[in-house]
Amino acid sequence: MIPEVPRIGASNLLSLKDLTCGEVAHLIKFAAWVKAHRYDSRLASVLQGRSIALIFEKPSTRTRVSFEVAIRELGGHPLFLSKSELQLARGEPVADTARVLSRYVHGIVARVYRHETLEELARYSTIPVINALSDKYHPCQILGDLLTIYEKFGKWRGVKVAWVGDGNNVCNSLLIGCAKVGCDIWVATPRQYRPHKEAIRAAQAASQETGARVVLTEDPEEAVRDADVVYTDVFVSMGMEEEREERLRTFMPRYQVTQKLVSLAKPSFVFMHCLPAHRGEEVESEIIDGPHSIVWDQAENRLHAQKALLIALFAR
């Protein structure tokens, strides 16, 4: 028997701010069921007769493949559209593209450089728009991450997650996501690379409902001490290549996830990374390739969490 499909009040997912605390928890628990029943014939026609446009301005491995496979396994048709293949490359307004695609397809998944592009797509679309990454948020990554944490610990409340490194789009979404499900989240970044103020406010607001601790610090040792989860990402994200030297000077070696740093975490800690990783920069190879690493489970769970999201948005 298929469990109750999560009801999502929002018609789009641009950030985890669009979901209530209860919706996030229900969606991820539903994703766990979807994972356990991946080839269940009852799921194979959820998107039957529906086409989903995948607009990608940035390169992608996990996001593109997981969404294409998810849509196909649910019976839908993914239509991959790189920016260079669209009239967007010749200056057509985002609003016009949104209006046209709304007449052709049933949903849009967009991976973009600027979050404002997503907001404009959503404003002028009459179909659901899903954020597959922007410079501000990466909600689908965190849905998969929270599923992974739930699998490993059987709960969220009482689990301490430590983020070390850049307060980037993944960090912004992790802050909000952890707070919404009740995970304690400690974020250690240099002062000039703190998470976005909007994400901090959203996490603090959610923590009032769930009781999660939300702590921001410049001290990675403080964040990692007694942590259940240690999480990092690259120091130089796509589109920031011009800042590479300055960023590496700031982050290395203090914010590297090293054997010395993780010795402060609980002996049973797990290591997470959204990938791709730069071994020897943000993390030592011995950690990401070691027994505490769950990065491959984390990557796989993108598929299952996104299937749950697609079902929730389209099985209305």
N, C-alpha and C positions, 0 to 999 in steps of 0.2 A: 504493500500500500504506500502510495506517495504521500509524504507528510505535507502538512499545510504549506503552500507556497507563500513565502514572505510577502507581505503587503508593503509597498513602498509608496509613501505619499508623494514624493517628487517624481516628475516625469523625466528628469535627466539626472546624471551623476557627474557633476563637475568637480566636486570635492566631497569628502566624508561629512562636511558640514550639512550636506543635503539630506543626510539620513539621521534619524533619531537614534539614541542609544539603544533602544529596543530593536529597531530595524537592523542595525549593524550586527547585534548578537544573533538575531533570528536568521539573518542572511548567511552568516558564517556557519551556524549549526546546520542549516539547510545544505550548504556547500559540502559539509562532511558527509551528509547522506548521498548527495549527488556523486561524490567521489566513490563511495562504496558501491554505487549502482551505475557506474559509468556506462555500461553497455545495456542497461535496462531498456527494453523496447518501448516502454512508456515515455521515455525521454526523447526518443528518436524523431518525434514529429512536432515537438513544441514550436519550432520555428518553420514548420513546413509551409512552403509558399511565400516565405519572407526573405528579402534580400537586405543585407547589412553592408553599408559602405564603410570601408576602412581607409580613412584619409591619414597618410603618414608623411609628415614633413621631415621626420628624423629617421635614421636607420633603426632597425629593431630585429632582435632574434626572439626573445621570450614573448614579448607582447604581441608581435604579429602572429607567430606560429600558434600561440595558445588561443588567441581569438579566432583565427581561421579554423582551427581544429574544433574549438567549442561550438562555433556556429554550424559547422558541417555535422557534428555529432548530434546536434539538436534538430537537424533536418533543414537548416536554412542554407542560404547561398551567400558566402562572403565575397565582396567585390573590392579587391585591393586597388587603391588609387594613390599613387605617390603624387606629391605636389607637382612634379614636373610633367605629369600626364594630364593634369587638369588646367583649365583656363586660369586658375589662380596664379599659375606661373607667369601669365601674361597680364596680370593686373586686374582680373575680374574681382569685384568686391566679394568678400566672404558672405555678405548678406545675400547676394544674388545666387551664389553657389548653394547656400542653405535652402533657399526657396525652390531651386530647381531639383535638388536631390530629394526634397520632401515629396515631390511629385513622382519620383521613380522608386525609391527604396523605403524601407520600413524603420531604419535606424542608422545612426552615424556613430562610428567609433573613431576618435581623432587623436593623433599623437602630434603635438604642435610645439613650436618654440615659445609662443607667447600665450599665456592664459587668456588674454583678452580675445584671442581668436576663437577659443572655445565658447566664451561668453557670447560672442556675436553669432556663432553658429547656432547656439541654443536659442538666442533671442529671435532669430528669423526662421527657425525650423519648426515644423509642425509634427516632428517625429522625435523620439528620444535621442539624446546626444550623450555619449559616454566619454569621459576623459581617460585616454590611454597614455597620458603623460603630458604635462605642460611644465613650464619653468617654475610654476608655483606649487602644484600638487601632483601626486601620483596615487590616486585612491585605489585603483585596481591592484597595484602592488601590495598595498597594506591589507586589503581583504584577504589575499593569499597568505600574507605573513601572519595575520591573526588566526587564520585557519591552522597554520603550521604550529603556532604556539599552543593553540587549543589541543591539537593532537599530542603534543609532547608532554603537556602538563595536566591535561584534563580540566583545565579551568583558566580563567584570566585573573580573577581577584587574588591578590597576594603574590602575583608573579611580578618580579622587578625586571624591567627592560632598560638596558643602558645603551644609549646611542652615543657614539664617539666620532667626531669629525666635523663635517660641513653641515650647517643647518639648511639643507637644500630641500627640493621638492619632496623627496622621499621622507626626510625628517619631518617636514610640515605635516604630511599625512599620517605618519606614525604617531606623532604627538596627539592628533585628534582621535585617531583610531584606538590607541591604547586607552585614552581617557574615556572614550565612549563605552568600552567593554569592561573597564575597571582595572586594567593593568596599571601598575605604577611605572611611570616613565621618567627616566633621568636622562637629560640631554647635556652632553659636554661638548662645547664648541668654543673657538676663540670669540671674543666679544664682537668683532666685526663680521662674523659669519654665523650669528645667531639665527634661529628660525624666524620666519615671517611673523610680525606682530599679530596679524589676523589669525594665524594658526595657534599662536600661544593663547590668545583670548578664547578661541573656540575650545581648546583643550581644557582651559581653566573652567569654562562654563560647564562642560560635560562632566568634569571631575566633581562638581557640586552635586550632581545627580548620582554618580556611581561610587564616589568615595576614593577614586584613584588619586595617587600622589603625582603631581606634575612639578618636576624640579629642573631648573636650568642652572648650569654651572659652567665655569671655565676649566674646571679640574677633572680630567678624565679618570683619575684614580678615585675620586669621590663618587663619580657616577658608576663605576664598575664594581666598587666594593660590595660584595654579597649579592651581585646580580645573578639572575637566572638566565638572562639572555644578554649577549653582547652583540651589538649590531653596528655595522659601519657601511660606508659607501665610498666611491672614488672621491678624491679631493678636487679633481678637475672634471667637471661634467661637460657633456656636449654643448658646444657654443661658448665655452669659457677658455678655449685653448690659449687665447692671448694673455690670460691671467696665470698660466701654468707656473712659471718660475716664482712669482710672488706667492701663490697659494702653497706651493711645496715648501717654501721657506717658512711660512706661517704654521703649517700643519705638522711638518716633520721636524724632529721625531716625536714631539710630545703627544700628538693625537694618533699615532700609529697604534694599531691593535697588535701588541707583541705578547710573547710568552710571559714577560714580566708583568704586563698590565693585567692579563686575564688571570694571573695567579691570585689576584684580589677577588675575583668572582667566586661564586660557589663552586665546589669541586664538580658538581653535576651540570655546570653551565652549558648552554649551547651557543654556537656562533652563527650569526645570520649576516647575509650580504645579498643585496638585490641583484647583483651581477650586471654587466661584466665587471670583473675585479682586476686591479693592477697589483699583482703580488709584489711585495717588496716596497710598496708605497703605503696604502692605507692599512694593509694587513700583511703579516708574515705568512709565507707559504705554508709553514708547519701548522698554522691554525686553520686556514681555510681548507686545507687538504687533510686535516687531522681528524681524530675521533669525535671531537666536540662539534664539528661543522655539520649543519643541517641545510646547507645552501641548495642541495639538489632536491630535497623534499620541498623546500621553499619555492624553488622554480617550478616544480611540477604543480604545486597548489595554485599557481596563477590560473591554470586551465580550469580547475574545479570551481574556484571562487567566481571566475568570470561566467562560467556556465550558470551558476546559481543566480548571478546578477541578471543575465540575459533572460532567464526564466521569470524572474521577479518583474522585470520591466515589460515583458511581452505576454506573459500568461495572465492578463488582466481581464 
